[in-house]
Amino acid sequence: MKITILNGSPRKENTAALVEAFKEGAEAAGHVVDILHVGRMKIAGCLGCEYCHGKGEGKCIQKDDMEKVMPAYLNSDMVVFASPIYYFDMTAQLAAAIQRVYCIGKPAKATKAALLLSSASPNPFDGAIASYKGICAFTGIENAGIFTAAGDENKSEAKLAEIRDFAKTL
Ligand SMILES: Cc1cc2nc3c(=O)[nH]c(=O)nc-3n(C[C@H](O)[C@H](O)[C@H](O)COP(=O)(O)O)c2cc1C
């Protein structure tokens, strides 16, 4: 499978470690994995202008780093969303990258998704998980797995092994 991981963290720390573990496991299983660091890209929020559904014929009127992300939605078999929790949700950068898929409606090819979340405190994940599950239901993409790392679990070998082992089963 071609797997794209959208990493919504602007930092190369806790979420990046979860992402790397996933990549290692998936590559060990023979998959091709691309990481797009959307948290460090310039991706504006959707304007809701409907240009894409009219004159734009599926193209967004905004020209920014979303042009690098869109091929992932068009060509990947699996999309993995990864984010630190910012105020009980995924980062604004990742949310923008997800919402900008509006111009094509639904990812064209992906049949599977997964979610990787990192936080400081024990259980702030419900909001991000609810959004993710809603996106899976709306797009008809199967949720293959949800992994959370809170506080000391971040970068712990046990957590990284859990994610690596899961990705090996894909
Ligand atoms: C703006 C901001 C908001 C945050 N909000 C929360 C929060 O609501 N709950 C929580 O447990 N941690 C929160 N955190 C902490 C991060 O989720 C946590 O440190 C995470 O491991 C960072 O991942 P990263 O190293 O990939 O950036 C917040 C951090 C920032 C910078």
PDBQT file of the ligand as one rigid body, heavy atoms in Angstrom, charges set to zero:
ROOT
HETATM    1  C1  LIG A 201      -1.056  25.351  22.121  1.00  0.00    +0.000 C 
HETATM    2  C2  LIG A 201      -0.952  24.070  22.891  1.00  0.00    +0.000 A 
HETATM    3  C3  LIG A 201      -2.100  23.530  23.432  1.00  0.00    +0.000 A 
HETATM    4  C4  LIG A 201      -2.052  22.337  24.149  1.00  0.00    +0.000 A 
HETATM    5  N1  LIG A 201      -3.202  21.815  24.656  1.00  0.00    +0.000 NA
HETATM    6  C5  LIG A 201      -3.159  20.654  25.358  1.00  0.00    +0.000 A 
HETATM    7  C6  LIG A 201      -4.352  20.087  25.896  1.00  0.00    +0.000 A 
HETATM    8  O1  LIG A 201      -5.458  20.600  25.735  1.00  0.00    +0.000 OA
HETATM    9  N2  LIG A 201      -4.253  18.937  26.600  1.00  0.00    +0.000 N 
HETATM   10  C7  LIG A 201      -3.025  18.312  26.803  1.00  0.00    +0.000 A 
HETATM   11  O2  LIG A 201      -2.997  17.285  27.472  1.00  0.00    +0.000 OA
HETATM   12  N3  LIG A 201      -1.897  18.823  26.268  1.00  0.00    +0.000 NA
HETATM   13  C8  LIG A 201      -1.937  19.970  25.562  1.00  0.00    +0.000 A 
HETATM   14  N4  LIG A 201      -0.780  20.483  25.010  1.00  0.00    +0.000 N 
HETATM   15  C9  LIG A 201       0.493  19.713  25.144  1.00  0.00    +0.000 C 
HETATM   16  C10 LIG A 201       0.809  18.873  23.902  1.00  0.00    +0.000 C 
HETATM   17  O3  LIG A 201      -0.321  18.181  23.420  1.00  0.00    +0.000 OA
HETATM   18  C11 LIG A 201       1.873  17.832  24.249  1.00  0.00    +0.000 C 
HETATM   19  O4  LIG A 201       3.007  18.458  24.815  1.00  0.00    +0.000 OA
HETATM   20  C12 LIG A 201       2.289  17.025  23.039  1.00  0.00    +0.000 C 
HETATM   21  O5  LIG A 201       3.023  15.901  23.468  1.00  0.00    +0.000 OA
HETATM   22  C13 LIG A 201       3.154  17.863  22.074  1.00  0.00    +0.000 C 
HETATM   23  O6  LIG A 201       3.464  17.091  20.941  1.00  0.00    +0.000 OA
HETATM   24  P1  LIG A 201       4.651  17.551  19.948  1.00  0.00    +0.000 P 
HETATM   25  O7  LIG A 201       5.954  17.287  20.673  1.00  0.00    +0.000 OA
HETATM   26  O8  LIG A 201       4.493  16.718  18.741  1.00  0.00    +0.000 OA
HETATM   27  O9  LIG A 201       4.451  19.014  19.690  1.00  0.00    +0.000 OA
HETATM   28  C14 LIG A 201      -0.805  21.678  24.315  1.00  0.00    +0.000 A 
HETATM   29  C15 LIG A 201       0.362  22.237  23.773  1.00  0.00    +0.000 A 
HETATM   30  C16 LIG A 201       0.294  23.416  23.064  1.00  0.00    +0.000 A 
HETATM   31  C17 LIG A 201       1.562  23.998  22.470  1.00  0.00    +0.000 C 
ENDROOT
TORSDOF 0
